[in-house]
Amino acid sequence: MDILNWIFNLINDLTWGWALVPILVIFGVFFTAASHFVQLRFFKRMFSVLKSDDTADPNKISAREALFVSVGGRVGGGNIAGVAVAITIGGPGAVFWMWMIALVGMCTALIEATLAQLYKRTTPEGDYRGGPAMTIIYGLGTNYRWLALIYAVCLIFSFSIGFNAFQGNTVAGAALDSMEIPRVYTGALLSIVTGFIIFGGIHRIAKAADVIIPIMALGYLAMALIIIVLNITSVPGVIVDIVANALGFREAVAGGMGAAIAQGLRRGLFSNEAGLGSAPNVAATAYVKHPVSQGITQSLSVFIDTIIICSCTAFVILLSDVYQPGAEGIDGVALTQQSMVSALGEWSQYFLTLAILLFAFSSIMYNYYLGENALSFMTDNPSAILVLRVAIIGIVFLGAVAPGAMTVFSFSDPMMGILAVVNLLALMMLFPVAMRMIQDFRTQLAQGIDKPVFDPAKFSDLDTDPTAWPDAPQAKVDAAAAGPCLSKADHRAAQ
């Protein structure tokens, strides 16, 4: 056990310890500059996905549903506890650097989601699967299958196992502290609901996210906005404090500007996951007309996670009397909870517990699907998916009822570190391909096409799946030639 701990700590030091955060920042800045700030150029377009699309296939995962699943995964404990930790250690200036990393992370998210869409494949059921593993195989070639396999294994161990245990632990702890509900009851309830959703597959996950995420996000935002409005005269001072601490004009904590930068970048990346290679697995499931369309949508996901929700948590904390710069003893969920109680009263702690429950549950759904997608890349055996689903239910329960067992899952961070390194290598090698997609999208917009359509025939040198693009000109010709009586079996055979 000591040897394993030493190995995991070494991997963690070599990735998150000193190298990975700067690399993620550098790559994000490079992608932003090389793409001519694509995330800002398409900013207005991002919000169109929030409207219902009458032309979308009701049997497919819509762009909005994929967005909400990924938002549900990104929005979690990091938005409540993580922001509080960042402010406690790095001071108010950490919030500014969270904003900065979100702006460049929006571009990274756009690039990785675009590539995941480009190389996605149609399943026998007519759904879509994709993500960095398939991007590596079909984008870089089968010689890199070993790299894709490393990615898939790390994805399962970090997200489906480690982070799901953490989410169960977070919910059970919050319920115990605020309502004195025993951990075993919380764990049992969470496991039952988790089983009901994940046994329904990606469609049930998407439908659940389409309902839960708006309620979760809007409810939390409403509470934060009430606190901000009640303290509106103090808001300008808080903003000045954030900027002044971020740029070193004031030092709220030991370490000053350096601590603010380190905590802001680290917590921002942990929260929005841009560049880590997790969200593209969900982005690839969406039915869209062009890969860049979903890339733009995933860019919005980072904006919602960090610029909106993390900022709300930050203002709730900084507008309260609970937070004292440089003070120790209160951090994490407790700091956010006590800050909300000081502004709105005791009842708000129960609301926050409910918010944590919804945040954690949406993350569990998301983390499970990441594992399922990775496992489907490794094996076609349906029994493997069944085993994974049962294991996830057990892991959620174990994480909830046995707080001491969380040390078993300490490998999550180093596994995610390897995951990010593999994903970034693939992104850099395939960045020229992503730029070709962006240029094609821009060209069609310049021609007056409001909703650009990807045509695989124009990119015959790329290993894409033509059946994944039913709106392409040739796909429509083939569909018309096949006639209206094409059976489901014939459709599968054609794939």
KOLSE-422944 format. One record per residue (C-alpha): residue number from 1; x, y, z. Coordinates in pm, 1 decimal. Layout:
<sites>
SITE|NUM|X|Y|Z
...
</sites>
This chain:
<sites>
SITE|1|0.0|0.0|0.0
SITE|2|285.5|237.7|80.6
SITE|3|438.4|170.2|-261.3
SITE|4|106.8|250.7|-433.1
SITE|5|72.8|572.5|-234.9
SITE|6|427.9|668.4|-331.0
SITE|7|354.2|602.5|-699.7
SITE|8|29.6|799.8|-694.7
SITE|9|193.4|1089.4|-509.5
SITE|10|479.0|1092.2|-760.3
SITE|11|237.4|1101.9|-1055.1
SITE|12|40.4|1376.7|-883.4
SITE|13|356.7|1581.3|-826.4
SITE|14|468.0|1537.0|-1187.9
SITE|15|130.5|1646.9|-1323.7
SITE|16|-74.4|1870.9|-1094.2
SITE|17|221.9|1948.3|-870.8
SITE|18|417.8|2171.7|-1106.8
SITE|19|366.8|2103.1|-1475.1
SITE|20|5.1|2048.0|-1572.8
SITE|21|-157.3|2375.2|-1465.8
SITE|22|98.4|2593.2|-1654.2
SITE|23|67.8|2365.8|-1959.7
SITE|24|-312.5|2392.0|-1956.9
SITE|25|-283.2|2770.3|-1933.4
SITE|26|-20.9|2794.0|-2208.9
SITE|27|-218.5|2567.0|-2441.2
SITE|28|-537.3|2761.3|-2372.2
SITE|29|-366.8|3091.8|-2453.5
SITE|30|-215.0|2939.6|-2769.5
SITE|31|-549.7|2802.1|-2887.9
SITE|32|-712.8|3139.5|-2819.0
SITE|33|-450.8|3339.0|-3010.8
SITE|34|-419.6|3092.6|-3301.5
SITE|35|-797.1|3076.5|-3348.6
SITE|36|-824.9|3457.4|-3333.3
SITE|37|-1029.0|3450.0|-3010.6
SITE|38|-1292.0|3217.5|-3153.6
SITE|39|-1472.7|3192.0|-2819.0
SITE|40|-1537.1|3567.7|-2819.9
SITE|41|-1627.0|3584.7|-3189.4
SITE|42|-1897.0|3320.8|-3139.4
SITE|43|-2004.7|3440.9|-2795.1
SITE|44|-2352.6|3560.9|-2895.9
SITE|45|-2408.8|3241.8|-3090.0
SITE|46|-2352.0|3028.1|-2777.6
SITE|47|-2683.0|3119.7|-2621.7
SITE|48|-2894.7|3008.5|-2917.8
SITE|49|-2861.2|2648.6|-2797.0
SITE|50|-3078.7|2732.5|-2493.9
SITE|51|-3378.5|2768.1|-2725.2
SITE|52|-3569.4|2457.4|-2828.1
SITE|53|-3490.3|2343.9|-3181.4
SITE|54|-3800.5|2224.8|-3368.2
SITE|55|-3585.6|2080.1|-3647.5
SITE|56|-3389.9|1848.8|-3416.9
SITE|57|-3446.3|1472.7|-3430.1
SITE|58|-3646.3|1381.6|-3114.9
SITE|59|-3479.5|1039.5|-3108.7
SITE|60|-3132.4|1193.1|-3079.0
SITE|61|-2954.0|1370.5|-2794.8
SITE|62|-2997.1|1741.8|-2863.2
SITE|63|-2720.7|1999.4|-2832.4
SITE|64|-2901.2|2151.1|-2533.6
SITE|65|-2934.0|1815.5|-2355.5
SITE|66|-2562.9|1744.4|-2409.9
SITE|67|-2487.5|2093.3|-2277.4
SITE|68|-2688.0|2035.0|-1959.7
SITE|69|-2526.5|1694.9|-1898.9
SITE|70|-2180.6|1852.3|-1927.0
SITE|71|-2282.4|2151.8|-1712.3
SITE|72|-2414.8|1905.1|-1456.2
SITE|73|-2076.7|1734.7|-1454.6
SITE|74|-1874.9|2053.1|-1435.4
SITE|75|-2096.2|2215.9|-1173.6
SITE|76|-2039.8|2036.5|-844.8
SITE|77|-1857.0|2064.4|-518.0
SITE|78|-1587.0|2273.2|-682.8
SITE|79|-1835.9|2554.2|-736.5
SITE|80|-1924.6|2565.6|-367.7
SITE|81|-1639.1|2416.9|-166.7
SITE|82|-1363.2|2473.5|-425.7
SITE|83|-1426.2|2846.0|-460.1
SITE|84|-1429.7|2882.6|-81.4
SITE|85|-1094.9|2703.8|-55.1
SITE|86|-948.3|2921.4|-330.6
SITE|87|-1052.0|3241.3|-150.4
SITE|88|-933.6|3112.3|188.2
SITE|89|-586.0|3023.7|57.6
SITE|90|-543.3|3269.5|-227.8
SITE|91|-754.4|3562.3|-110.5
SITE|92|-1014.8|3753.4|-315.9
SITE|93|-764.8|3784.0|-602.1
SITE|94|-807.9|3412.2|-677.0
SITE|95|-1152.5|3492.9|-819.1
SITE|96|-999.5|3719.4|-1085.6
SITE|97|-764.3|3445.6|-1202.7
SITE|98|-1054.8|3199.1|-1209.7
SITE|99|-1221.4|3437.2|-1454.6
SITE|100|-907.5|3457.6|-1667.7
SITE|101|-862.7|3080.5|-1689.7
SITE|102|-1229.5|3045.3|-1781.3
SITE|103|-1188.9|3283.4|-2076.0
SITE|104|-903.2|3081.3|-2226.8
SITE|105|-1064.3|2755.4|-2114.7
SITE|106|-1368.0|2840.6|-2326.0
SITE|107|-1148.0|2810.3|-2634.8
SITE|108|-989.2|2483.7|-2520.4
SITE|109|-1336.2|2340.1|-2458.8
SITE|110|-1444.8|2448.4|-2805.9
SITE|111|-1146.7|2278.1|-2970.4
SITE|112|-1177.0|1945.9|-2784.7
SITE|113|-1555.3|1924.9|-2831.3
SITE|114|-1523.3|2005.1|-3202.4
SITE|115|-1276.1|1719.5|-3249.8
SITE|116|-1494.5|1480.9|-3047.5
SITE|117|-1789.3|1563.5|-3273.2
SITE|118|-1580.6|1530.8|-3589.7
SITE|119|-1462.9|1178.0|-3510.5
SITE|120|-1780.7|1046.3|-3342.8
SITE|121|-1934.6|717.2|-3458.2
SITE|122|-2294.8|598.6|-3498.1
SITE|123|-2392.5|307.7|-3273.7
SITE|124|-2619.7|17.8|-3383.5
SITE|125|-2898.5|185.5|-3183.3
SITE|126|-2861.8|502.5|-3389.9
SITE|127|-2698.2|705.6|-3111.2
SITE|128|-2356.4|867.3|-3127.0
SITE|129|-2040.6|791.4|-2930.8
SITE|130|-1713.0|975.2|-2929.3
SITE|131|-1455.1|1148.7|-2713.9
SITE|132|-1077.3|1174.6|-2688.3
SITE|133|-1026.6|796.0|-2716.2
SITE|134|-1200.7|784.7|-3054.3
SITE|135|-1041.1|1114.9|-3153.7
SITE|136|-700.1|957.3|-3098.1
SITE|137|-785.0|638.5|-3289.6
SITE|138|-952.0|800.4|-3590.3
SITE|139|-760.9|1126.7|-3584.7
SITE|140|-406.4|1007.1|-3516.7
SITE|141|-439.0|646.5|-3638.6
SITE|142|-445.9|296.7|-3493.5
SITE|143|-75.4|317.6|-3409.9
SITE|144|-184.4|537.1|-3117.9
SITE|145|-437.7|290.6|-2980.5
SITE|146|-216.6|238.5|-2674.1
SITE|147|-251.9|609.1|-2596.8
SITE|148|-629.6|589.8|-2628.2
SITE|149|-632.6|286.5|-2398.3
SITE|150|-436.8|475.2|-2129.8
SITE|151|-687.8|757.3|-2159.0
SITE|152|-987.6|523.3|-2124.4
SITE|153|-848.6|345.4|-1816.6
SITE|154|-764.8|674.3|-1643.1
SITE|155|-1110.4|812.4|-1723.6
SITE|156|-1282.9|518.0|-1555.0
SITE|157|-1064.5|523.1|-1243.5
SITE|158|-1065.5|899.8|-1193.1
SITE|159|-1423.1|1000.8|-1273.1
SITE|160|-1647.2|693.6|-1250.6
SITE|161|-1481.2|548.6|-940.2
SITE|162|-1293.5|816.4|-747.4
SITE|163|-1508.8|1122.7|-812.0
SITE|164|-1837.1|936.3|-768.9
SITE|165|-1723.1|819.2|-425.3
SITE|166|-1633.0|1180.2|-347.1
SITE|167|-1975.8|1307.6|-458.8
SITE|168|-2152.5|1052.5|-239.5
SITE|169|-1934.2|1153.5|52.8
SITE|170|-2004.9|1525.4|-2.1
SITE|171|-2382.7|1481.1|-7.6
SITE|172|-2389.5|1252.0|297.0
SITE|173|-2165.8|1489.2|491.6
SITE|174|-2381.6|1793.2|411.3
SITE|175|-2703.7|1609.1|502.8
SITE|176|-2551.5|1492.0|831.3
SITE|177|-2422.4|1836.8|927.4
SITE|178|-2732.4|2041.4|840.4
SITE|179|-3020.2|1796.3|901.9
SITE|180|-2857.2|1519.8|1108.9
SITE|181|-2960.8|1254.2|857.0
SITE|182|-2748.1|940.3|905.6
SITE|183|-2505.4|871.3|623.8
SITE|184|-2650.4|527.4|552.7
SITE|185|-2994.1|672.3|466.9
SITE|186|-2848.3|935.4|237.4
SITE|187|-2627.7|676.3|72.2
SITE|188|-2920.5|437.6|17.5
SITE|189|-3141.5|707.9|-136.6
SITE|190|-2862.5|836.9|-359.1
SITE|191|-2779.2|484.4|-477.2
SITE|192|-3141.4|399.9|-563.2
SITE|193|-3194.3|718.1|-766.4
SITE|194|-2856.4|675.0|-933.3
SITE|195|-2945.0|319.4|-1035.5
SITE|196|-3278.9|426.8|-1183.3
SITE|197|-3115.3|692.4|-1399.5
SITE|198|-2802.1|512.3|-1518.9
SITE|199|-2987.0|192.3|-1612.1
SITE|200|-3180.5|405.9|-1858.3
SITE|201|-2864.0|487.6|-2051.3
SITE|202|-2758.7|819.8|-2202.9
SITE|203|-3113.7|911.5|-2312.6
SITE|204|-3250.0|893.8|-1957.6
SITE|205|-2940.8|1074.8|-1827.5
SITE|206|-2995.1|1350.3|-2084.7
SITE|207|-3366.1|1382.5|-2005.6
SITE|208|-3295.8|1398.5|-1632.3
SITE|209|-3024.2|1661.1|-1684.4
SITE|210|-3258.7|1868.0|-1901.4
SITE|211|-3486.3|1902.2|-1596.6
SITE|212|-3245.4|1897.2|-1301.3
SITE|213|-2973.8|2131.6|-1427.8
SITE|214|-3191.7|2438.8|-1499.2
SITE|215|-3365.0|2401.2|-1161.1
SITE|216|-3031.9|2350.8|-985.5
SITE|217|-2850.6|2637.2|-1155.2
SITE|218|-3134.9|2889.8|-1153.6
SITE|219|-3222.1|2816.6|-790.1
SITE|220|-2863.8|2865.5|-675.5
SITE|221|-2824.9|3178.8|-890.0
SITE|222|-3146.9|3323.2|-746.7
SITE|223|-3020.5|3280.8|-391.1
SITE|224|-2688.2|3440.4|-477.5
SITE|225|-2855.9|3731.7|-657.2
SITE|226|-3075.9|3799.6|-355.0
SITE|227|-2764.7|3827.4|-138.1
SITE|228|-2594.6|4050.1|-396.6
SITE|229|-2899.2|4281.1|-421.8
SITE|230|-2924.7|4304.4|-41.2
SITE|231|-2559.8|4413.3|-34.7
SITE|232|-2554.5|4604.8|-363.3
SITE|233|-2369.9|4904.9|-218.0
SITE|234|-2080.6|4679.7|-118.4
SITE|235|-2044.4|4513.6|-460.3
SITE|236|-1815.5|4779.7|-617.3
SITE|237|-1580.8|4751.3|-320.1
SITE|238|-1570.4|4372.1|-354.7
SITE|239|-1485.3|4398.8|-725.4
SITE|240|-1207.9|4647.1|-650.7
SITE|241|-1080.1|4414.3|-377.8
SITE|242|-1075.9|4118.7|-620.8
SITE|243|-878.6|4307.8|-886.8
SITE|244|-641.2|4476.3|-639.9
SITE|245|-552.7|4147.7|-472.1
SITE|246|-515.7|3971.2|-806.8
SITE|247|-266.6|4227.3|-937.8
SITE|248|-67.5|4253.5|-615.2
SITE|249|-181.9|4600.3|-506.0
SITE|250|-315.1|4449.6|-184.1
SITE|251|-218.5|4131.6|-1.8
SITE|252|-508.7|3964.3|173.2
SITE|253|-324.7|3639.7|250.3
SITE|254|27.4|3508.9|284.8
SITE|255|179.5|3461.0|-57.3
SITE|256|-0.8|3760.7|-203.6
SITE|257|-34.9|3769.1|-580.6
SITE|258|139.3|3432.8|-624.8
SITE|259|-110.6|3256.1|-399.2
SITE|260|-400.3|3425.9|-579.2
SITE|261|-276.1|3315.0|-921.5
SITE|262|-199.0|2958.4|-811.2
SITE|263|-532.8|2904.0|-639.0
SITE|264|-739.6|3082.5|-902.5
SITE|265|-591.6|2888.0|-1193.2
SITE|266|-594.5|2554.8|-1012.9
SITE|267|-951.1|2577.9|-880.1
SITE|268|-1075.7|2723.6|-1207.6
SITE|269|-932.3|2433.6|-1407.4
SITE|270|-1063.2|2177.2|-1159.0
SITE|271|-1408.0|2330.9|-1183.4
SITE|272|-1454.6|2385.1|-1557.9
SITE|273|-1243.7|2082.3|-1669.7
SITE|274|-1138.0|2259.1|-1992.0
SITE|275|-856.7|2056.8|-2147.2
SITE|276|-897.3|1756.7|-1917.9
SITE|277|-1073.2|1552.0|-2186.0
SITE|278|-1385.9|1461.9|-1987.4
SITE|279|-1665.0|1679.7|-2131.1
SITE|280|-1593.5|1587.3|-2498.2
SITE|281|-1729.6|1238.4|-2424.7
SITE|282|-2071.5|1395.1|-2366.6
SITE|283|-2033.4|1656.5|-2641.1
SITE|284|-1995.3|1377.8|-2898.1
SITE|285|-2341.0|1235.8|-2820.7
SITE|286|-2525.7|1539.6|-2956.6
SITE|287|-2701.2|1554.0|-3291.4
SITE|288|-2574.3|1870.6|-3461.7
SITE|289|-2519.1|1980.4|-3819.4
SITE|290|-2155.0|2083.8|-3779.8
SITE|291|-1882.2|1983.6|-3529.7
SITE|292|-1808.9|2346.3|-3442.1
SITE|293|-2172.2|2399.2|-3340.5
SITE|294|-2126.7|2168.2|-3041.5
SITE|295|-1782.8|2316.1|-2977.6
SITE|296|-1948.1|2654.8|-2932.7
SITE|297|-2206.7|2497.9|-2702.5
SITE|298|-1938.0|2341.1|-2481.9
SITE|299|-1764.4|2676.2|-2463.7
SITE|300|-2084.8|2809.4|-2308.6
SITE|301|-2066.2|2528.0|-2052.3
SITE|302|-1734.2|2664.5|-1920.9
SITE|303|-1881.1|3016.2|-1910.8
SITE|304|-2180.8|2898.9|-1706.2
SITE|305|-1964.9|2696.4|-1468.4
SITE|306|-1693.6|2947.5|-1382.8
SITE|307|-1795.3|3297.3|-1489.5
SITE|308|-2152.2|3265.0|-1358.9
SITE|309|-2185.9|2999.2|-1087.9
SITE|310|-1837.2|3020.7|-933.4
SITE|311|-1867.3|3401.0|-931.2
SITE|312|-2196.6|3375.6|-743.4
SITE|313|-2031.4|3164.7|-474.2
SITE|314|-1743.2|3411.4|-454.0
SITE|315|-1973.2|3711.2|-404.6
SITE|316|-2179.4|3526.8|-143.0
SITE|317|-1858.5|3470.7|56.1
SITE|318|-1694.3|3810.0|1.0
SITE|319|-2010.8|4007.7|80.8
SITE|320|-2051.7|3834.4|417.8
SITE|321|-1897.5|3907.8|756.9
SITE|322|-1794.3|3543.4|795.7
SITE|323|-1491.3|3559.6|565.7
SITE|324|-1189.6|3723.1|726.8
SITE|325|-878.9|3753.7|504.6
SITE|326|-594.4|3540.3|634.7
SITE|327|-810.4|3376.7|903.2
SITE|328|-803.5|3000.6|949.2
SITE|329|-1058.2|2751.2|1073.4
SITE|330|-1345.5|2793.3|825.0
SITE|331|-1320.0|2684.2|464.7
SITE|332|-1488.5|2468.2|206.0
SITE|333|-1862.3|2408.3|221.9
SITE|334|-1876.2|2543.8|579.9
SITE|335|-1756.6|2888.6|469.4
SITE|336|-2012.4|2910.0|188.3
SITE|337|-2286.7|2776.9|413.5
SITE|338|-2214.1|3015.5|701.0
SITE|339|-2186.5|3308.5|458.4
SITE|340|-2531.6|3230.3|321.8
SITE|341|-2676.8|3187.1|671.0
SITE|342|-2536.5|3524.5|781.2
SITE|343|-2712.4|3692.4|489.6
SITE|344|-3045.7|3508.6|474.9
SITE|345|-3090.4|3316.9|798.7
SITE|346|-3073.2|2959.5|922.4
SITE|347|-3315.4|2823.7|662.9
SITE|348|-3065.2|2887.9|382.8
SITE|349|-2835.7|2610.2|505.9
SITE|350|-3105.7|2358.5|413.6
SITE|351|-3132.8|2511.2|69.3
SITE|352|-2757.4|2478.5|25.4
SITE|353|-2774.2|2113.3|129.7
SITE|354|-3038.6|2055.6|-137.9
SITE|355|-2821.8|2241.4|-390.8
SITE|356|-2524.6|2023.0|-301.4
SITE|357|-2746.2|1714.1|-343.7
SITE|358|-2852.1|1822.2|-693.4
SITE|359|-2498.5|1929.5|-785.6
SITE|360|-2357.7|1596.8|-670.3
SITE|361|-2630.1|1389.4|-833.9
SITE|362|-2581.5|1560.0|-1170.6
SITE|363|-2207.5|1496.0|-1138.7
SITE|364|-2269.0|1127.4|-1061.3
SITE|365|-2475.8|1088.7|-1379.4
SITE|366|-2204.3|1261.6|-1577.9
SITE|367|-1920.1|1063.8|-1420.8
SITE|368|-2101.2|737.9|-1486.0
SITE|369|-2147.5|814.6|-1853.7
SITE|370|-1778.6|897.8|-1890.8
SITE|371|-1697.8|551.8|-1757.8
SITE|372|-1954.3|385.1|-1983.2
SITE|373|-1815.7|562.7|-2288.2
SITE|374|-1458.9|464.2|-2199.9
SITE|375|-1562.1|104.7|-2136.1
SITE|376|-1745.7|82.1|-2469.6
SITE|377|-1419.8|177.7|-2638.3
SITE|378|-1235.9|-102.9|-2457.0
SITE|379|-1491.4|-384.4|-2504.7
SITE|380|-1816.2|-464.2|-2689.6
SITE|381|-1932.3|-707.4|-2420.8
SITE|382|-2269.2|-579.3|-2283.5
SITE|383|-2199.5|-753.8|-1953.3
SITE|384|-1915.1|-508.0|-1891.1
SITE|385|-2160.4|-215.8|-1891.0
SITE|386|-2386.4|-402.6|-1646.4
SITE|387|-2092.7|-464.7|-1412.3
SITE|388|-1995.0|-96.7|-1432.0
SITE|389|-2348.0|18.4|-1346.7
SITE|390|-2369.8|-208.3|-1043.2
SITE|391|-2020.6|-102.6|-935.2
SITE|392|-2110.1|268.1|-960.2
SITE|393|-2414.3|218.5|-736.4
SITE|394|-2195.2|41.8|-481.6
SITE|395|-1921.7|306.0|-502.6
SITE|396|-2169.8|589.8|-444.0
SITE|397|-2306.4|408.2|-137.6
SITE|398|-1957.8|328.4|-5.0
SITE|399|-1842.0|686.7|-46.3
SITE|400|-2149.3|810.6|141.3
SITE|401|-2142.4|575.6|440.9
SITE|402|-1768.6|531.3|498.3
SITE|403|-1586.1|865.2|518.5
SITE|404|-1264.5|688.0|616.5
SITE|405|-1274.4|484.4|296.3
SITE|406|-1215.5|798.8|89.8
SITE|407|-839.7|745.0|122.6
SITE|408|-881.6|442.1|-104.0
SITE|409|-980.7|678.3|-384.2
SITE|410|-678.0|907.7|-351.4
SITE|411|-565.9|792.2|-696.3
SITE|412|-829.5|1012.3|-866.0
SITE|413|-615.4|1323.7|-898.6
SITE|414|-305.7|1150.5|-1043.6
SITE|415|-526.2|951.3|-1282.9
SITE|416|-688.6|1275.2|-1396.3
SITE|417|-341.7|1423.6|-1437.5
SITE|418|-243.6|1146.5|-1681.9
SITE|419|-581.8|1188.3|-1851.7
SITE|420|-516.9|1558.9|-1909.9
SITE|421|-164.5|1501.7|-2043.7
SITE|422|-290.5|1245.5|-2297.7
SITE|423|-576.7|1473.6|-2403.4
SITE|424|-349.4|1776.2|-2445.4
SITE|425|-104.3|1578.3|-2659.1
SITE|426|-390.1|1477.2|-2889.2
SITE|427|-526.6|1832.3|-2901.7
SITE|428|-193.3|1977.8|-3004.1
SITE|429|-139.8|1718.8|-3278.6
SITE|430|-493.9|1762.4|-3412.3
SITE|431|-524.9|2138.0|-3366.8
SITE|432|-473.2|2201.5|-3744.1
SITE|433|-771.4|1974.5|-3813.2
SITE|434|-983.9|2168.2|-3562.6
SITE|435|-884.5|2491.6|-3736.0
SITE|436|-1002.7|2346.1|-4067.3
SITE|437|-1342.2|2285.4|-3908.9
SITE|438|-1354.9|2637.7|-3766.2
SITE|439|-1259.3|2786.9|-4104.0
SITE|440|-1527.4|2580.2|-4278.9
SITE|441|-1783.6|2701.2|-4025.9
SITE|442|-1678.5|3064.6|-4072.8
SITE|443|-1685.3|3034.5|-4452.1
SITE|444|-2042.7|2908.4|-4449.1
SITE|445|-2148.7|3188.6|-4215.2
SITE|446|-1987.6|3440.3|-4451.7
SITE|447|-2192.9|3287.8|-4734.2
SITE|448|-2511.2|3365.8|-4544.7
SITE|449|-2575.2|3013.9|-4411.6
SITE|450|-2714.8|3064.1|-4062.6
SITE|451|-2669.7|2697.1|-3961.3
SITE|452|-2355.2|2559.7|-4129.1
SITE|453|-2359.8|2192.8|-4232.1
SITE|454|-2060.4|1959.6|-4220.3
SITE|455|-2000.4|1766.9|-4543.4
SITE|456|-1767.8|1466.1|-4493.6
SITE|457|-1710.4|1453.3|-4871.0
SITE|458|-1524.1|1784.3|-4853.2
SITE|459|-1284.2|1631.2|-4598.9
SITE|460|-1223.8|1291.2|-4754.9
SITE|461|-873.0|1277.1|-4608.5
SITE|462|-1021.0|1255.7|-4257.0
SITE|463|-1143.9|927.7|-4107.5
SITE|464|-1499.7|1035.2|-4029.4
SITE|465|-1827.2|840.4|-4014.1
SITE|466|-2061.2|965.7|-4292.0
SITE|467|-2362.6|808.7|-4117.8
SITE|468|-2310.3|1048.4|-3824.7
SITE|469|-2393.2|1345.6|-4048.9
SITE|470|-2744.6|1291.9|-4189.8
SITE|471|-2774.2|1659.1|-4287.9
SITE|472|-2479.3|1642.1|-4527.3
SITE|473|-2574.5|1684.8|-4897.6
SITE|474|-2468.5|1331.5|-4994.4
SITE|475|-2646.4|1180.3|-4692.6
SITE|476|-2973.1|1340.2|-4804.4
SITE|477|-2924.9|1209.1|-5157.1
SITE|478|-2864.3|857.5|-5019.7
SITE|479|-3170.6|881.0|-4794.4
SITE|480|-3390.0|992.1|-5086.2
SITE|481|-3259.7|707.3|-5303.0
SITE|482|-3327.8|453.9|-5028.7
SITE|483|-3691.4|562.2|-5012.4
SITE|484|-3920.2|604.5|-4712.9
SITE|485|-3945.0|233.8|-4628.1
SITE|486|-3593.7|174.9|-4503.8
SITE|487|-3622.6|-56.3|-4204.6
SITE|488|-3422.4|-26.3|-3887.1
SITE|489|-3236.6|-344.7|-3972.5
SITE|490|-3150.5|-207.1|-4315.7
SITE|491|-3033.7|114.7|-4155.2
SITE|492|-2801.5|-76.8|-3922.4
SITE|493|-2668.7|-283.9|-4210.6
SITE|494|-2595.5|32.7|-4406.9
SITE|495|-2380.9|154.8|-4118.6
</sites>
